[in-house]
């Protein structure tokens, strides 16, 4: 999905979540791809008749007025748009006794497959939320003898699922125990800890096996190899291992290191694509291999049509982002909306005022 379409849909959903009806008077309509819009108009007209039986005068008026506004909006369409249509309408006034009927309509970036009519205190948003929620999941496991972190990567964000510690210090005073017995004890502790890691990883990733596209594992050489080669992970998960990397840390910073080390294996992930774009920009700043700009220079470059790719922090004001999106659309420039959940995204926001661009040609 295009970053601009995803951003606009995400912003709309954020707004609609804030809208609540005092009673069951908010109308949600989903029309799937290929469905006859006239059938929906007939249904809504029937619902107007049913709504006339509502006992509360104010609720009855709010529902019938919302239905009428929805019907008039749908009459603007000769047929259902190619990817379907979602309409949200109702009284969203925050003051009792005041009416403020508002309507929002969206043609989704991906085809709708559900048909819904609902009159409730909140809008039904799940079908659109499913569209913007990344389906593909990548498992991340950072492991050594002392600690391990299990996470998953979706889109431009990673989520820590579990952090485990073994209690193993790596130091020992014999205290009467033989050296050989101590080695057996340490080996058993290491095995037990890897078993715990495997159990948590199996539970986390087997529940999402359908959408799990791969697993990357990192840690010190010996430990991570023992974990991969041992019988700790379910055989279905072992088939999903994409990459095994040497990393220094095994806490959350180790997860970030693992993502960075596995860029080739994770090349289809949105975060990796954005990291590469920003790294390309940073490289050009240090060794001028191609034209780039940032901060206020981005505005000038956009006006001149010189922008190939503009990178915007999602922390920027919504109105500002929308303005940049429209300007980029007019000059056929690519747009990336970047979170600060990873190092390069954080750097874009804190060092470059949340906006940077790779240019088609050099400007003054």
N, C-alpha and C positions, 0 to 999 in steps of 0.2 A: 504494500500500500504506500502511496506517495506520502511523504512526511507532512505536506501541507494539508492534505485531506484528513489524515489521522489527527493532526493538531486541531483542526476546526471541529471535527466530530467529538474529540475529547473535551474541548471547551464547551460545546453544546451540552454534553452529558453532565458535565460539572455544574452547569447552570440549572438544568432540569432537576437534578438531585435536590436542589435547594427549594424547589417549588412543592408546597404541600396544600392540599385542600382541607377546609374545615370539616367537610363531610365527603362522602363518596361522590365527588363531582368533577374529577379530572379525567378527561377522555384520552385514551391511548388507542391508536389505530395503526396496525402494521398490514401492509398489502404486499404479498410476495411477488416475485418475478413471474410475469405471465398471467397473473390473475385479473379477471375482468373487474375493472374499477366500478362499473355500473352495479355489480352485485353488492359492493360495499355501500354504495349510495342507497340502495334499497334497504339494506340492513339498518343503516343509520336512521333512515326515515321511520322504519318500524320502531326503533329504539326511542324516537321522539314520542311516539304514541304511548309506549310503556312508561316513559318518564313522567307523563302527565298524571300518573297515579301516585307519585311521590307525595307523602303527607306534608312535609315541610315546604312552605311556600317559597322560601328563599333558595333552598336546595333544588326544588323543582325548576325554578327559573334559571338557576346557574347551569343545571344539566342541559335543559332544553336549548338555552342560548349557546352553550358550548357545542352541542350537536349541530345546531344550525350553522354556526361559524365553520365547523369542520366540513359540513356538506357543501357550503358555498366555496370553500377552498378546493375541495376535490373536483368540483364542476369545472375548475380551470384546466383540468387535465383531460385530453381526449382519450387517453389510455394510460395504463400504468407505466411508469418509467421503466427502462430496461432492467434496472437492478432492484426494482420495488420502490416502496415509499413508506415512510413513517411519519405520522402526524400526532402532535400532542397539543391538547387544547383544554382550557378550563379557567375557572375563576381563581386567580392566584393573589387576590387582595389579602393583605395582612390585617385588615381592619374588618371586624364583624359588621355585617350589614352593608358594606361597600362591595361593588362588583367591579372586577378588573379581568375581563375575559381576554386571555392572550393565546396565540397559536404559534407553534413552531413546526416547521415541516422540513424533512431532510430526505434527499435521495442518497442512499448509502453507497459507499465506495465499493462494496462487495454485495453480491446478490442476496436478498432476503429469502428465506425459505419457510417462514412462519406467517400465519394469518392470525391476527389478534384484534379483538375489540374488548376493551376493558374500561369500566368506569369505577374509579377507586379514589382513595385519598392521596395516592402518589402515582406518578407515571411509571409505566413498565419500561425499563431501560435495558434489561438483560440481553435481548437480541442484538442491540447495537454495541453493548459492552463486549459481547463475544467477538464482534468484528475487530475491535481495536486491541483485544488481548492477544498477544503473540501465542500461537499454538505450539510452536516448537520449543522444546525444553532441552537444555544441555546440562548434564550433571558435572559437578566439580568436587573433587576430593583431594584435600591436602593432608598428608599423613607423615608422621615420624613416630618414634617410640614414646614421646612425651605427650603429644597432643595431636588432634586431628580436627579438621573443619570440613563439614559437608554443606554444599550450597548448590543452587541451580541458577542458571542464566537464561533469562527470557527477554528477548528484544534488547533494550538498552539498559537493563538493570539486572543485578545479581541479588539473590536473597540467601542469607545464611540460614540454614535449616537446623544445624546442630554443631556445637563445639564440644569436644570431649577431651579429657585429660586422663592420663594413665596413673599418675602418682609416682611414676618411675623417675628417680633422680639421676641415675647413671653413676652414682658413687656408692661405695660400700666399704665398711670395715668388717673384716671377716668375722670377728667375734666368736671364734671357735668353729665356724662352719668351714668345711673344705672348699677350696677354690672351685673344684669341679661341681660340687653341689650348688654353689652360688651361681655358677654359669647356667645350670639347669633351671634354677629358680628364675633368673632373669629371662631366659628363653621362654619359659612358661608364661611369665608376665607379658612379654611382648606378644606371644600368640593370643593370649586372652584379650589383650587390648585390640588387636587387629580383628578378632572375632566380634567384639563390640562394635567396632567401626563398620564392619561388613553388615551386621544386623541392622544398624541404623540406615546405612546406604540402601540396603535391600528394601526396607520398608518405605523409604522416601521415593526411590526411583521406580520400583515395581508398580506402585500405585499410579504412576504416570507413564507406564511403558509405551502406551499407544503414541504419545506425543514426544517421547524421549528420542532425540536424534543422535545422541552420543554422550560419552563420558570422557572427561580428561582427568588424569590423576597426576599428582606431583608430590615431591618430597625428596629427602636425601636418597642418594643412589640405592643403597642396600635395602632400606626400609620399604620404599615404594615398590621396588621390584619384588620383594618378598610378598607384599600385599597383593600385587597383581598376579603373581604366579601361584599363590596359595589358594586354598578353597574358602576364601572369605566372602567373595562376591557371588551372587547367584549366576548360574551359567548364562541366563538370558542377558544379564547386565554385562558380563564379560565380552559378549559379542558386540556390545555397543562401545567398547573402549576405542577412542579415536587417537589418543596421544598420551604418552607418559613422559613427564618432564622433570628435570632437576630444578628444584626451587629451594630457596633458603629458609623461608618461614612457613609455618603451617597454621597460623591464626588467620584473621580476616585479611591482613596484608599479604599473606601467602596465597589467598584466593585471588587477589588482584594480580599478584605476580604470575600465578598459574594462567589466568586469562591472557595476560600479555605474552607469555611464553608459547601459548597455544593458538596464536593468531591464524596460522595456516589451517589448522584443523577446524577452527571456528569461523572461517572466512565468511559464512553466510549469515552470521549473527549481526544484528543492527549495531550493537555496541562496538564490535570489531570494525565494521565499516566506518563508523564515525571516528574511532580512534585513528584509523589509517588516514582519514581526511585531515584531522587536526595535526597529526604527526607530519603529514606532507606540508601543511602550512608552516609548522614550526621549523622544519628543515629549510624551507625557502627563506625564512627570516634570517637564519644563521649563514647559509651559503646560498646566495641569490640564484637558485636554479630555475625559478619561474616567478612571475609577478604575483604578489599577494598584498593584502592590506587588512587593517583592523580598525576598530573603534569608529571614529567619525569618517575615516577614509572610505568605509564601506558605503556610506550614503552617496558620496561623490561617484564611486565606481558604479553603483547601481544606476544613477542618473545617466551615466555615459554608456550604459549597456555593456560594461566591461567585465561583469561578474560571471564566472563559470559556475562556481559553487559558493553559496553563502551559508555560514554556520552560525546559528543563533542559539543562545542559551535559553532554556525554557523558563529561566528565572526573570527574563525580560517582561516588561508590561505587555499584557495580552494585545492591547491596541497597537503597540509598537510592532509586535511580531506580525500581526495581520497586515499592517502597512508594508512591511518588508516582503511579505508573501505576495502581495498584489504587485509590487514593483518588480519582483523577481519573475512573476508570471508574465509580465509584459515584455521582459527581455529574454525569456526562455532560459532563465538561470535555475540551477538546481538548488533546493533548500534542504538543509538538515536542521531539525530541532533537537538540540542536544541537552541531555540531563547532566547534572554535576555528580552523578553517582560513581563516575570513574575519573581517574587523575586528569586526563586531557579535558574532559568536560568541566571539571572544577577550575582548571587553568584558563579555559575560555572565558568563564564568568569572572574570575577574580583578577586576571592579568590583562585581558583584552576587552573589558567592558561588555562582555557577553555577545560580541559580534566580530566575525572575521570572515575573510573571503579569499578564495583562490581566483585569480583573474585570467581572462582570455588574452589580455595584452597589458603592457605596462602603461600606467597613467602618471601624470606629473603629481 
